[in-house]
Amino acid sequence: MPLKALSDILWRERELLEQLLFKLEVEQLFLITGRTTRLPLASREVEEVLETIRAAELGRTVEVDEAALALGLPTGVSLLDLAQAAPAPWDAILLEHRKNFVRLTAEINELAQSNRDLLATSHRATQETLMNLRESVHTYDPSGAAAASTSGAQLLDETF
């Protein structure tokens, strides 16, 4: 039955979204703790899950169209439209899938935005630190005393 096949693929997509949420949380932990040496690995794992989700979405599109045709609906209908046209218990099952997709998508969007904000903050802090280092570099004046370097051109006496 097309509705069973659709439900199976929706379960698989929900599992993948849960996995994506987990990978984003791992990425966020690295960002929060400042332990960024493993951040590229965490980011790569996020991308791998996203690729798997994209592939699953293609399969879902096929199953949605088959279920729609079985219910006398046009292809390309929404999950809500399918749920409203499906007989019991499939209507409740599809509505539950939809509710969880909405929840997971909201959580993923929120976490991804938070990670982007953390990355931006980290980048700004690094830039500020580098600027402060440049301004606080000390050299020595002709008498041997420490002096702040200037940003202009400097002449070096190489006769010593």
N, CA, C and O atoms as a GROMACS GRO file, in nm:
protein
  640
    1MET      N    1   0.084  -0.119   0.000
    1MET     CA    2   0.000   0.000   0.000
    1MET      C    3   0.088   0.125   0.000
    1MET      O    4   0.185   0.132   0.076
    2PRO      N    5   0.057   0.222  -0.083
    2PRO     CA    6   0.140   0.342  -0.093
    2PRO      C    7   0.152   0.420   0.038
    2PRO      O    8   0.256   0.482   0.062
    3LEU      N    9   0.049   0.419   0.123
    3LEU     CA   10   0.057   0.495   0.248
    3LEU      C   11   0.156   0.432   0.345
    3LEU      O   12   0.222   0.504   0.421
    4LYS      N   13   0.168   0.300   0.344
    4LYS     CA   14   0.266   0.233   0.429
    4LYS      C   15   0.407   0.268   0.384
    4LYS      O   16   0.493   0.300   0.466
    5ALA      N   17   0.432   0.262   0.255
    5ALA     CA   18   0.564   0.298   0.201
    5ALA      C   19   0.597   0.443   0.232
    5ALA      O   20   0.711   0.474   0.267
    6LEU      N   21   0.499   0.531   0.220
    6LEU     CA   22   0.521   0.672   0.252
    6LEU      C   23   0.554   0.689   0.400
    6LEU      O   24   0.647   0.761   0.436
    7SER      N   25   0.479   0.622   0.485
    7SER     CA   26   0.505   0.633   0.629
    7SER      C   27   0.645   0.582   0.663
    7SER      O   28   0.714   0.641   0.746
    8ASP      N   29   0.687   0.474   0.599
    8ASP     CA   30   0.821   0.420   0.625
    8ASP      C   31   0.929   0.522   0.590
    8ASP      O   32   1.024   0.541   0.665
    9ILE      N   33   0.914   0.587   0.475
    9ILE     CA   34   1.017   0.684   0.435
    9ILE      C   35   1.010   0.809   0.523
    9ILE      O   36   1.112   0.873   0.547
   10LEU      N   37   0.892   0.844   0.570
   10LEU     CA   38   0.880   0.958   0.661
   10LEU      C   39   0.948   0.928   0.795
   10LEU      O   40   1.011   1.016   0.854
   11TRP      N   41   0.935   0.805   0.842
   11TRP     CA   42   1.006   0.765   0.965
   11TRP      C   43   1.157   0.780   0.944
   11TRP      O   44   1.228   0.830   1.030
   12ARG      N   45   1.204   0.735   0.828
   12ARG     CA   46   1.348   0.743   0.799
   12ARG      C   47   1.393   0.890   0.797
   12ARG      O   48   1.498   0.922   0.852
   13GLU      N   49   1.315   0.976   0.737
   13GLU     CA   50   1.351   1.119   0.733
   13GLU      C   51   1.349   1.180   0.873
   13GLU      O   52   1.434   1.263   0.906
   14ARG      N   53   1.254   1.140   0.955
   14ARG     CA   54   1.252   1.191   1.092
   14ARG      C   55   1.377   1.148   1.168
   14ARG      O   56   1.434   1.227   1.243
   15GLU      N   57   1.419   1.024   1.148
   15GLU     CA   58   1.543   0.977   1.212
   15GLU      C   59   1.662   1.059   1.165
   15GLU      O   60   1.749   1.094   1.244
   16LEU      N   61   1.667   1.089   1.037
   16LEU     CA   62   1.776   1.170   0.982
   16LEU      C   63   1.774   1.312   1.039
   16LEU      O   64   1.880   1.368   1.067
   17LEU      N   65   1.656   1.369   1.055
   17LEU     CA   66   1.646   1.503   1.114
   17LEU      C   67   1.691   1.502   1.260
   17LEU      O   68   1.755   1.596   1.306
   18GLU      N   69   1.658   1.396   1.332
   18GLU     CA   70   1.706   1.382   1.470
   18GLU      C   71   1.859   1.372   1.472
   18GLU      O   72   1.925   1.431   1.557
   19GLN      N   73   1.914   1.298   1.377
   19GLN     CA   74   2.059   1.285   1.367
   19GLN      C   75   2.123   1.420   1.334
   19GLN      O   76   2.227   1.455   1.389
   20LEU      N   77   2.061   1.496   1.245
   20LEU     CA   78   2.111   1.629   1.212
   20LEU      C   79   2.109   1.719   1.334
   20LEU      O   80   2.204   1.793   1.359
   21LEU      N   81   2.003   1.713   1.410
   21LEU     CA   82   1.992   1.792   1.532
   21LEU      C   83   2.105   1.756   1.628
   21LEU      O   84   2.167   1.845   1.688
   22PHE      N   85   2.132   1.629   1.643
   22PHE     CA   86   2.242   1.583   1.729
   22PHE      C   87   2.377   1.637   1.679
   22PHE      O   88   2.457   1.686   1.758
   23LYS      N   89   2.401   1.626   1.550
   23LYS     CA   90   2.529   1.673   1.494
   23LYS      C   91   2.545   1.824   1.512
   23LYS      O   92   2.655   1.872   1.539
   24LEU      N   93   2.436   1.898   1.499
   24LEU     CA   94   2.442   2.043   1.522
   24LEU      C   95   2.470   2.074   1.669
   24LEU      O   96   2.541   2.169   1.700
   25GLU      N   97   2.414   1.993   1.759
   25GLU     CA   98   2.442   2.012   1.902
   25GLU      C   99   2.589   1.985   1.933
   25GLU      O  100   2.650   2.057   2.012
   26VAL      N  101   2.646   1.882   1.871
   26VAL     CA  102   2.789   1.853   1.889
   26VAL      C  103   2.872   1.971   1.839
   26VAL      O  104   2.964   2.016   1.906
   27GLU      N  105   2.837   2.020   1.722
   27GLU     CA  106   2.907   2.135   1.665
   27GLU      C  107   2.899   2.254   1.761
   27GLU      O  108   2.997   2.325   1.782
   28GLN      N  109   2.781   2.275   1.820
   28GLN     CA  110   2.764   2.387   1.912
   28GLN      C  111   2.849   2.369   2.038
   28GLN      O  112   2.904   2.466   2.089
   29LEU      N  113   2.860   2.247   2.087
   29LEU     CA  114   2.943   2.223   2.206
   29LEU      C  115   3.089   2.259   2.179
   29LEU      O  116   3.156   2.317   2.264
   30PHE      N  117   3.137   2.225   2.061
   30PHE     CA  118   3.274   2.263   2.026
   30PHE      C  119   3.289   2.415   2.022
   30PHE      O  120   3.389   2.469   2.067
   31LEU      N  121   3.188   2.483   1.968
   31LEU     CA  122   3.194   2.628   1.959
   31LEU      C  123   3.188   2.693   2.097
   31LEU      O  124   3.262   2.787   2.124
   32ILE      N  125   3.101   2.644   2.183
   32ILE     CA  126   3.085   2.702   2.316
   32ILE      C  127   3.210   2.683   2.401
   32ILE      O  128   3.252   2.774   2.472
   33THR      N  129   3.268   2.564   2.394
   33THR     CA  130   3.385   2.536   2.477
   33THR      C  131   3.514   2.592   2.419
   33THR      O  132   3.617   2.595   2.487
   34GLY      N  133   3.509   2.636   2.294
   34GLY     CA  134   3.629   2.690   2.232
   34GLY      C  135   3.726   2.581   2.184
   34GLY      O  136   3.838   2.612   2.144
   35ARG      N  137   3.684   2.458   2.189
   35ARG     CA  138   3.769   2.347   2.142
   35ARG      C  139   3.739   2.323   1.995
   35ARG      O  140   3.667   2.231   1.958
   36THR      N  141   3.796   2.408   1.913
   36THR     CA  142   3.760   2.410   1.771
   36THR      C  143   3.847   2.323   1.683
   36THR      O  144   3.829   2.323   1.561
   37THR      N  145   3.940   2.248   1.740
   37THR     CA  146   4.024   2.163   1.655
   37THR      C  147   3.942   2.055   1.585
   37THR      O  148   3.978   2.012   1.475
   38ARG      N  149   3.835   2.010   1.647
   38ARG     CA  150   3.749   1.907   1.588
   38ARG      C  151   3.628   1.967   1.516
   38ARG      O  152   3.543   1.893   1.465
   39LEU      N  153   3.620   2.098   1.512
   39LEU     CA  154   3.506   2.164   1.448
   39LEU      C  155   3.493   2.128   1.300
   39LEU      O  156   3.381   2.106   1.254
   40PRO      N  157   3.602   2.120   1.223
   40PRO     CA  158   3.586   2.079   1.082
   40PRO      C  159   3.527   1.939   1.067
   40PRO      O  160   3.449   1.915   0.975
   41LEU      N  161   3.562   1.848   1.157
   41LEU     CA  162   3.505   1.714   1.152
   41LEU      C  163   3.356   1.719   1.182
   41LEU      O  164   3.276   1.654   1.114
   42ALA      N  165   3.318   1.795   1.284
   42ALA     CA  166   3.176   1.807   1.320
   42ALA      C  167   3.098   1.870   1.204
   42ALA      O  168   2.988   1.826   1.173
   43SER      N  169   3.155   1.971   1.141
   43SER     CA  170   3.088   2.036   1.028
   43SER      C  171   3.074   1.941   0.910
   43SER      O  172   2.972   1.942   0.841
   44ARG      N  173   3.175   1.860   0.887
   44ARG     CA  174   3.169   1.762   0.778
   44ARG      C  175   3.058   1.659   0.806
   44ARG      O  176   2.988   1.618   0.714
   45GLU      N  177   3.044   1.618   0.933
   45GLU     CA  178   2.938   1.524   0.967
   45GLU      C  179   2.799   1.585   0.946
   45GLU      O  180   2.707   1.515   0.904
   46VAL      N  181   2.785   1.714   0.974
   46VAL     CA  182   2.658   1.783   0.948
   46VAL      C  183   2.630   1.778   0.798
   46VAL      O  184   2.518   1.748   0.758
   47GLU      N  185   2.730   1.807   0.717
   47GLU     CA  186   2.711   1.806   0.571
   47GLU      C  187   2.675   1.667   0.520
   47GLU      O  188   2.593   1.653   0.429
   48GLU      N  189   2.735   1.563   0.579
   48GLU     CA  190   2.704   1.426   0.536
   48GLU      C  191   2.559   1.391   0.566
   48GLU      O  192   2.492   1.328   0.484
   49VAL      N  193   2.510   1.431   0.682
   49VAL     CA  194   2.370   1.404   0.716
   49VAL      C  195   2.279   1.483   0.622
   49VAL      O  196   2.175   1.432   0.579
   50LEU      N  197   2.315   1.606   0.591
   50LEU     CA  198   2.235   1.686   0.498
   50LEU      C  199   2.226   1.620   0.361
   50LEU      O  200   2.120   1.621   0.298
   51GLU      N  201   2.336   1.563   0.314
   51GLU     CA  202   2.336   1.492   0.185
   51GLU      C  203   2.242   1.372   0.190
   51GLU      O  204   2.168   1.348   0.095
   52THR      N  205   2.245   1.298   0.299
   52THR     CA  206   2.157   1.182   0.315
   52THR      C  207   2.011   1.226   0.317
   52THR      O  208   1.925   1.160   0.260
   53ILE      N  209   1.985   1.338   0.384
   53ILE     CA  210   1.848   1.391   0.388
   53ILE      C  211   1.802   1.430   0.248
   53ILE      O  212   1.688   1.404   0.211
   54ARG      N  213   1.889   1.493   0.171
   54ARG     CA  214   1.852   1.532   0.034
   54ARG      C  215   1.815   1.409  -0.051
   54ARG      O  216   1.719   1.413  -0.129
   55ALA      N  217   1.891   1.302  -0.034
   55ALA     CA  218   1.862   1.180  -0.108
   55ALA      C  219   1.728   1.120  -0.063
   55ALA      O  220   1.650   1.073  -0.146
   56ALA      N  221   1.701   1.123   0.067
   56ALA     CA  222   1.575   1.071   0.119
   56ALA      C  223   1.457   1.154   0.071
   56ALA      O  224   1.348   1.102   0.050
   57GLU      N  225   1.478   1.284   0.055
   57GLU     CA  226   1.370   1.371   0.007
   57GLU      C  227   1.326   1.333  -0.134
   57GLU      O  228   1.209   1.344  -0.168
   58LEU      N  229   1.420   1.289  -0.215
   58LEU     CA  230   1.384   1.245  -0.350
   58LEU      C  231   1.294   1.123  -0.344
   58LEU      O  232   1.195   1.113  -0.416
   59GLY      N  233   1.330   1.029  -0.256
   59GLY     CA  234   1.246   0.910  -0.239
   59GLY      C  235   1.109   0.945  -0.184
   59GLY      O  236   1.009   0.886  -0.224
   60ARG      N  237   1.105   1.042  -0.092
   60ARG     CA  238   0.976   1.084  -0.036
   60ARG      C  239   0.887   1.144  -0.144
   60ARG      O  240   0.767   1.120  -0.145
   61THR      N  241   0.945   1.222  -0.234
   61THR     CA  242   0.867   1.284  -0.341
   61THR      C  243   0.797   1.177  -0.425
   61THR      O  244   0.680   1.192  -0.461
   62VAL      N  245   0.868   1.072  -0.456
   62VAL     CA  246   0.810   0.962  -0.533
   62VAL      C  247   0.695   0.897  -0.455
   62VAL      O  248   0.588   0.872  -0.510
   63GLU      N  249   0.719   0.870  -0.326
   63GLU     CA  250   0.616   0.806  -0.244
   63GLU      C  251   0.494   0.895  -0.223
   63GLU      O  252   0.382   0.846  -0.222
   64VAL      N  253   0.516   1.026  -0.207
   64VAL     CA  254   0.404   1.119  -0.192
   64VAL      C  255   0.319   1.117  -0.319
   64VAL      O  256   0.196   1.114  -0.311
   65ASP      N  257   0.383   1.119  -0.434
   65ASP     CA  258   0.308   1.117  -0.560
   65ASP      C  259   0.228   0.988  -0.576
   65ASP      O  260   0.114   0.990  -0.622
   66GLU      N  261   0.288   0.875  -0.540
   66GLU     CA  262   0.216   0.747  -0.550
   66GLU      C  263   0.098   0.744  -0.454
   66GLU      O  264  -0.010   0.697  -0.490
   67ALA      N  265   0.119   0.792  -0.331
   67ALA     CA  266   0.009   0.796  -0.233
   67ALA      C  267  -0.101   0.891  -0.281
   67ALA      O  268  -0.219   0.862  -0.265
   68ALA      N  269  -0.061   1.003  -0.338
   68ALA     CA  270  -0.160   1.100  -0.388
   68ALA      C  271  -0.244   1.037  -0.498
   68ALA      O  272  -0.367   1.050  -0.497
   69LEU      N  273  -0.181   0.970  -0.591
   69LEU     CA  274  -0.256   0.906  -0.700
   69LEU      C  275  -0.350   0.798  -0.646
   69LEU      O  276  -0.461   0.783  -0.696
   70ALA      N  277  -0.304   0.724  -0.545
   70ALA     CA  278  -0.389   0.620  -0.485
   70ALA      C  279  -0.511   0.680  -0.416
   70ALA      O  280  -0.616   0.616  -0.408
   71LEU      N  281  -0.498   0.802  -0.367
   71LEU     CA  282  -0.610   0.869  -0.299
   71LEU      C  283  -0.690   0.959  -0.392
   71LEU      O  284  -0.783   1.027  -0.349
   72GLY      N  285  -0.654   0.959  -0.520
   72GLY     CA  286  -0.727   1.040  -0.617
   72GLY      C  287  -0.690   1.187  -0.613
   72GLY      O  288  -0.768   1.272  -0.657
   73LEU      N  289  -0.571   1.218  -0.562
   73LEU     CA  290  -0.523   1.357  -0.554
   73LEU      C  291  -0.420   1.381  -0.663
   73LEU      O  292  -0.361   1.286  -0.715
   74PRO      N  293  -0.398   1.506  -0.698
   74PRO     CA  294  -0.292   1.535  -0.795
   74PRO      C  295  -0.154   1.514  -0.732
   74PRO      O  296  -0.139   1.517  -0.610
   75THR      N  297  -0.055   1.494  -0.816
   75THR     CA  298   0.081   1.479  -0.765
   75THR      C  299   0.131   1.612  -0.711
   75THR      O  300   0.083   1.718  -0.750
   76GLY      N  301   0.227   1.604  -0.620
   76GLY     CA  302   0.287   1.724  -0.564
   76GLY      C  303   0.207   1.786  -0.451
   76GLY      O  304   0.231   1.901  -0.415
   77VAL      N  305   0.114   1.711  -0.394
   77VAL     CA  306   0.035   1.766  -0.283
   77VAL      C  307   0.118   1.766  -0.154
   77VAL      O  308   0.220   1.698  -0.144
   78SER      N  309   0.072   1.843  -0.058
   78SER     CA  310   0.142   1.851   0.070
   78SER      C  311   0.108   1.731   0.158
   78SER      O  312   0.012   1.658   0.132
   79LEU      N  313   0.186   1.715   0.262
   79LEU     CA  314   0.161   1.608   0.358
   79LEU      C  315   0.028   1.631   0.429
   79LEU      O  316  -0.044   1.536   0.460
   80LEU      N  317  -0.004   1.756   0.455
   80LEU     CA  318  -0.132   1.789   0.517
   80LEU      C  319  -0.249   1.749   0.427
   80LEU      O  320  -0.348   1.692   0.474
   81ASP      N  321  -0.237   1.777   0.298
   81ASP     CA  322  -0.343   1.738   0.204
   81ASP      C  323  -0.359   1.586   0.200
   81ASP      O  324  -0.471   1.536   0.197
   82LEU      N  325  -0.248   1.515   0.201
   82LEU     CA  326  -0.255   1.368   0.203
   82LEU      C  327  -0.323   1.319   0.330
   82LEU      O  328  -0.408   1.230   0.325
   83ALA      N  329  -0.284   1.376   0.442
   83ALA     CA  330  -0.341   1.334   0.570
   83ALA      C  331  -0.492   1.358   0.572
   83ALA      O  332  -0.568   1.275   0.622
   84GLN      N  333  -0.534   1.470   0.519
   84GLN     CA  334  -0.677   1.502   0.519
   84GLN      C  335  -0.758   1.409   0.427
   84GLN      O  336  -0.877   1.387   0.449
   85ALA      N  337  -0.693   1.355   0.324
   85ALA     CA  338  -0.763   1.267   0.230
   85ALA      C  339  -0.748   1.119   0.267
   85ALA      O  340  -0.821   1.035   0.214
   86ALA      N  341  -0.655   1.087   0.355
   86ALA     CA  342  -0.626   0.947   0.388
   86ALA      C  343  -0.731   0.890   0.484
   86ALA      O  344  -0.784   0.961   0.568
   87PRO      N  345  -0.760   0.758   0.468
   87PRO     CA  346  -0.851   0.694   0.563
   87PRO      C  347  -0.780   0.669   0.696
   87PRO      O  348  -0.658   0.672   0.705
   88ALA      N  349  -0.860   0.645   0.800
   88ALA     CA  350  -0.803   0.610   0.930
   88ALA      C  351  -0.734   0.474   0.919
   88ALA      O  352  -0.784   0.391   0.843
   89PRO      N  353  -0.628   0.446   0.985
   89PRO     CA  354  -0.552   0.528   1.080
   89PRO      C  355  -0.445   0.613   1.014
   89PRO      O  356  -0.370   0.684   1.081
   90TRP      N  357  -0.438   0.607   0.878
   90TRP     CA  358  -0.330   0.677   0.808
   90TRP      C  359  -0.339   0.828   0.823
   90TRP      O  360  -0.237   0.896   0.822
   91ASP      N  361  -0.459   0.880   0.837
   91ASP     CA  362  -0.473   1.024   0.854
   91ASP      C  363  -0.400   1.071   0.980
   91ASP      O  364  -0.326   1.170   0.977
   92ALA      N  365  -0.420   0.999   1.091
   92ALA     CA  366  -0.354   1.035   1.217
   92ALA      C  367  -0.203   1.013   1.209
   92ALA      O  368  -0.125   1.093   1.262
   93ILE      N  369  -0.162   0.907   1.144
   93ILE     CA  370  -0.018   0.878   1.131
   93ILE      C  371   0.051   0.988   1.050
   93ILE      O  372   0.158   1.035   1.089
   94LEU      N  373  -0.008   1.027   0.939
   94LEU     CA  374   0.052   1.132   0.856
   94LEU      C  375   0.052   1.267   0.927
   94LEU      O  376   0.147   1.344   0.914
   95LEU      N  377  -0.054   1.296   1.002
   95LEU     CA  378  -0.057   1.421   1.079
   95LEU      C  379   0.051   1.421   1.187
   95LEU      O  380   0.111   1.525   1.215
   96GLU      N  381   0.076   1.307   1.247
   96GLU     CA  382   0.182   1.297   1.348
   96GLU      C  383   0.319   1.318   1.285
   96GLU      O  384   0.404   1.387   1.341
   97HIS      N  385   0.340   1.260   1.168
   97HIS     CA  386   0.466   1.284   1.096
   97HIS      C  387   0.483   1.433   1.069
   97HIS      O  388   0.589   1.491   1.093
   98ARG      N  389   0.377   1.495   1.018
   98ARG     CA  390   0.383   1.638   0.986
   98ARG      C  391   0.416   1.722   1.109
   98ARG      O  392   0.500   1.811   1.103
   99LYS      N  393   0.349   1.692   1.220
   99LYS     CA  394   0.372   1.767   1.344
   99LYS      C  395   0.520   1.756   1.387
   99LYS      O  396   0.580   1.854   1.430
  100ASN      N  397   0.576   1.636   1.375
  100ASN     CA  398   0.716   1.618   1.413
  100ASN      C  399   0.812   1.683   1.316
  100ASN      O  400   0.916   1.734   1.357
  101PHE      N  401   0.778   1.684   1.187
  101PHE     CA  402   0.862   1.755   1.091
  101PHE      C  403   0.867   1.904   1.121
  101PHE      O  404   0.974   1.966   1.115
  102VAL      N  405   0.753   1.962   1.154
  102VAL     CA  406   0.747   2.105   1.187
  102VAL      C  407   0.833   2.132   1.311
  102VAL      O  408   0.909   2.229   1.314
  103ARG      N  409   0.819   2.048   1.414
  103ARG     CA  410   0.896   2.066   1.538
  103ARG      C  411   1.047   2.053   1.512
  103ARG      O  412   1.125   2.138   1.554
  104LEU      N  413   1.085   1.946   1.444
  104LEU     CA  414   1.227   1.923   1.419
  104LEU      C  415   1.288   2.033   1.333
  104LEU      O  416   1.400   2.078   1.357
  105THR      N  417   1.214   2.077   1.232
  105THR     CA  418   1.263   2.184   1.146
  105THR      C  419   1.286   2.312   1.224
  105THR      O  420   1.385   2.381   1.203
  106ALA      N  421   1.194   2.344   1.314
  106ALA     CA  422   1.210   2.464   1.396
  106ALA      C  423   1.332   2.451   1.487
  106ALA      O  424   1.409   2.546   1.501
  107GLU      N  425   1.350   2.336   1.549
  107GLU     CA  426   1.466   2.316   1.636
  107GLU      C  427   1.597   2.324   1.558
  107GLU      O  428   1.694   2.383   1.605
  108ILE      N  429   1.599   2.264   1.441
  108ILE     CA  430   1.720   2.266   1.358
  108ILE      C  431   1.752   2.409   1.314
  108ILE      O  432   1.868   2.451   1.320
  109ASN      N  433   1.651   2.483   1.270
  109ASN     CA  434   1.674   2.622   1.228
  109ASN      C  435   1.727   2.706   1.344
  109ASN      O  436   1.819   2.785   1.325
  110GLU      N  437   1.670   2.688   1.461
  110GLU     CA  438   1.714   2.765   1.578
  110GLU      C  439   1.858   2.731   1.616
  110GLU      O  440   1.938   2.820   1.644
  111LEU      N  441   1.890   2.604   1.616
  111LEU     CA  442   2.026   2.561   1.652
  111LEU      C  443   2.128   2.604   1.546
  111LEU      O  444   2.238   2.646   1.580
  112ALA      N  445   2.092   2.593   1.420
  112ALA     CA  446   2.183   2.635   1.313
  112ALA      C  447   2.209   2.785   1.322
  112ALA      O  448   2.323   2.829   1.304
  113GLN      N  449   2.106   2.864   1.350
  113GLN     CA  450   2.125   3.009   1.365
  113GLN      C  451   2.215   3.039   1.485
  113GLN      O  452   2.302   3.125   1.478
  114SER      N  453   2.193   2.968   1.593
  114SER     CA  454   2.276   2.986   1.713
  114SER      C  455   2.422   2.954   1.682
  114SER      O  456   2.512   3.026   1.726
  115ASN      N  457   2.446   2.848   1.607
  115ASN     CA  458   2.583   2.812   1.568
  115ASN      C  459   2.645   2.919   1.479
  115ASN      O  460   2.763   2.952   1.493
  116ARG      N  461   2.566   2.973   1.386
  116ARG     CA  462   2.618   3.081   1.301
  116ARG      C  463   2.655   3.203   1.385
  116ARG      O  464   2.757   3.268   1.362
  117ASP      N  465   2.570   3.234   1.483
  117ASP     CA  466   2.598   3.348   1.572
  117ASP      C  467   2.725   3.324   1.653
  117ASP      O  468   2.807   3.415   1.670
  118LEU      N  469   2.742   3.202   1.703
  118LEU     CA  470   2.864   3.170   1.779
  118LEU      C  471   2.988   3.181   1.692
  118LEU      O  472   3.092   3.231   1.736
  119LEU      N  473   2.978   3.134   1.568
  119LEU     CA  474   3.092   3.145   1.475
  119LEU      C  475   3.126   3.290   1.447
  119LEU      O  476   3.243   3.327   1.443
  120ALA      N  477   3.024   3.373   1.427
  120ALA     CA  478   3.047   3.515   1.400
  120ALA      C  479   3.111   3.583   1.520
  120ALA      O  480   3.203   3.663   1.504
  121THR      N  481   3.064   3.551   1.640
  121THR     CA  482   3.121   3.608   1.761
  121THR      C  483   3.266   3.565   1.777
  121THR      O  484   3.352   3.646   1.812
  122SER      N  485   3.293   3.439   1.752
  122SER     CA  486   3.430   3.387   1.762
  122SER      C  487   3.521   3.456   1.661
  122SER      O  488   3.635   3.489   1.692
  123HIS      N  489   3.470   3.476   1.541
  123HIS     CA  490   3.549   3.542   1.437
  123HIS      C  491   3.582   3.686   1.477
  123HIS      O  492   3.695   3.731   1.462
  124ARG      N  493   3.480   3.757   1.529
  124ARG     CA  494   3.504   3.896   1.572
  124ARG      C  495   3.606   3.900   1.686
  124ARG      O  496   3.694   3.986   1.686
  125ALA      N  497   3.595   3.809   1.781
  125ALA     CA  498   3.688   3.807   1.894
  125ALA      C  499   3.830   3.779   1.845
  125ALA      O  500   3.926   3.838   1.896
  126THR      N  501   3.845   3.691   1.749
  126THR     CA  502   3.978   3.661   1.694
  126THR      C  503   4.035   3.784   1.624
  126THR      O  504   4.152   3.817   1.641
  127GLN      N  505   3.951   3.851   1.545
  127GLN     CA  506   3.997   3.971   1.475
  127GLN      C  507   4.040   4.079   1.574
  127GLN      O  508   4.141   4.146   1.554
  128GLU      N  509   3.961   4.097   1.680
  128GLU     CA  510   3.995   4.198   1.781
  128GLU      C  511   4.125   4.162   1.852
  128GLU      O  512   4.207   4.250   1.880
  129THR      N  513   4.144   4.036   1.882
  129THR     CA  514   4.267   3.993   1.947
  129THR      C  515   4.387   4.020   1.858
  129THR      O  516   4.490   4.068   1.904
  130LEU      N  517   4.374   3.988   1.730
  130LEU     CA  518   4.484   4.012   1.637
  130LEU      C  519   4.514   4.161   1.624
  130LEU      O  520   4.631   4.200   1.615
  131MET      N  521   4.410   4.243   1.624
  131MET     CA  522   4.433   4.388   1.616
  131MET      C  523   4.504   4.438   1.742
  131MET      O  524   4.594   4.521   1.734
  132ASN      N  525   4.464   4.387   1.858
  132ASN     CA  526   4.529   4.428   1.983
  132ASN      C  527   4.675   4.383   1.987
  132ASN      O  528   4.760   4.454   2.040
  133LEU      N  529   4.703   4.266   1.933
  133LEU     CA  530   4.841   4.219   1.931
  133LEU      C  531   4.928   4.312   1.845
  133LEU      O  532   5.041   4.344   1.882
  134ARG      N  533   4.873   4.352   1.732
  134ARG     CA  534   4.948   4.440   1.644
  134ARG      C  535   4.978   4.574   1.712
  134ARG      O  536   5.087   4.629   1.695
  135GLU      N  537   4.882   4.624   1.787
  135GLU     CA  538   4.900   4.754   1.850
  135GLU      C  539   4.989   4.748   1.974
  135GLU      O  540   5.046   4.850   2.014
  136SER      N  541   5.002   4.631   2.034
  136SER     CA  542   5.078   4.623   2.158
  136SER      C  543   5.219   4.566   2.138
  136SER      O  544   5.290   4.543   2.235
  137VAL      N  545   5.258   4.544   2.014
  137VAL     CA  546   5.393   4.494   1.990
  137VAL      C  547   5.493   4.602   2.026
  137VAL      O  548   5.481   4.717   1.982
  138HIS      N  549   5.591   4.565   2.105
  138HIS     CA  550   5.692   4.662   2.147
  138HIS      C  551   5.823   4.637   2.075
  138HIS      O  552   5.861   4.523   2.047
  139THR      N  553   5.890   4.745   2.047
  139THR     CA  554   6.026   4.740   1.993
  139THR      C  555   6.113   4.818   2.089
  139THR      O  556   6.069   4.856   2.198
  140TYR      N  557   6.234   4.842   2.050
  140TYR     CA  558   6.327   4.917   2.136
  140TYR      C  559   6.368   5.045   2.067
  140TYR      O  560   6.389   5.050   1.946
  141ASP      N  561   6.378   5.151   2.149
  141ASP     CA  562   6.424   5.278   2.093
  141ASP      C  563   6.577   5.279   2.095
  141ASP      O  564   6.639   5.185   2.145
  142PRO      N  565   6.641   5.387   2.040
  142PRO     CA  566   6.786   5.391   2.034
  142PRO      C  567   6.856   5.378   2.169
  142PRO      O  568   6.972   5.336   2.175
  143SER      N  569   6.788   5.413   2.279
  143SER     CA  570   6.851   5.401   2.410
  143SER      C  571   6.834   5.262   2.470
  143SER      O  572   6.891   5.234   2.576
  144GLY      N  573   6.756   5.172   2.403
  144GLY     CA  574   6.736   5.037   2.454
  144GLY      C  575   6.609   5.021   2.535
  144GLY      O  576   6.581   4.911   2.582
  145ALA      N  577   6.532   5.127   2.552
  145ALA     CA  578   6.407   5.119   2.627
  145ALA      C  579   6.296   5.066   2.536
  145ALA      O  580   6.297   5.089   2.415
  146ALA      N  581   6.201   4.994   2.597
  146ALA     CA  582   6.088   4.941   2.521
  146ALA      C  583   6.002   5.057   2.472
  146ALA      O  584   5.977   5.153   2.545
  147ALA      N  585   5.956   5.046   2.348
  147ALA     CA  586   5.872   5.150   2.290
  147ALA      C  587   5.767   5.083   2.203
  147ALA      O  588   5.794   4.981   2.139
  148ALA      N  589   5.648   5.140   2.202
  148ALA     CA  590   5.543   5.086   2.117
  148ALA      C  591   5.581   5.109   1.972
  148ALA      O  592   5.635   5.213   1.936
  149SER      N  593   5.553   5.009   1.890
  149SER     CA  594   5.588   5.025   1.749
  149SER      C  595   5.490   5.122   1.684
  149SER      O  596   5.377   5.138   1.729
  150THR      N  597   5.535   5.185   1.580
  150THR     CA  598   5.448   5.276   1.505
  150THR      C  599   5.403   5.204   1.380
  150THR      O  600   5.467   5.110   1.333
  151SER      N  601   5.292   5.249   1.327
  151SER     CA  602   5.242   5.183   1.208
  151SER      C  603   5.303   5.240   1.081
  151SER      O  604   5.281   5.187   0.973
  152GLY      N  605   5.381   5.348   1.093
  152GLY     CA  606   5.443   5.409   0.975
  152GLY      C  607   5.570   5.335   0.935
  152GLY      O  608   5.605   5.232   0.993
  153ALA      N  609   5.636   5.388   0.837
  153ALA     CA  610   5.760   5.328   0.789
  153ALA      C  611   5.870   5.344   0.893
  153ALA      O  612   5.872   5.442   0.968
  154GLN      N  613   5.960   5.249   0.897
  154GLN     CA  614   6.070   5.254   0.991
  154GLN      C  615   6.200   5.231   0.916
  154GLN      O  616   6.206   5.154   0.820
  155LEU      N  617   6.303   5.299   0.961
  155LEU     CA  618   6.436   5.280   0.904
  155LEU      C  619   6.518   5.198   1.001
  155LEU      O  620   6.513   5.221   1.122
  156LEU      N  621   6.593   5.105   0.950
  156LEU     CA  622   6.679   5.025   1.035
  156LEU      C  623   6.823   5.060   1.004
  156LEU      O  624   6.863   5.069   0.888
  157ASP      N  625   6.898   5.078   1.109
  157ASP     CA  626   7.042   5.105   1.094
  157ASP      C  627   7.112   4.969   1.100
  157ASP      O  628   7.119   4.905   1.206
  158GLU      N  629   7.163   4.926   0.987
  158GLU     CA  630   7.226   4.794   0.980
  158GLU      C  631   7.377   4.801   0.995
  158GLU      O  632   7.446   4.704   0.964
  159THR      N  633   7.429   4.913   1.041
  159THR     CA  634   7.573   4.925   1.055
  159THR      C  635   7.628   4.857   1.180
  159THR      O  636   7.750   4.841   1.193
  160PHE      N  637   7.543   4.819   1.270
  160PHE     CA  638   7.592   4.755   1.395
  160PHE      C  639   7.639   4.616   1.373
  160PHE      O  640   7.683   4.550   1.467
   0.00000   0.00000   0.00000
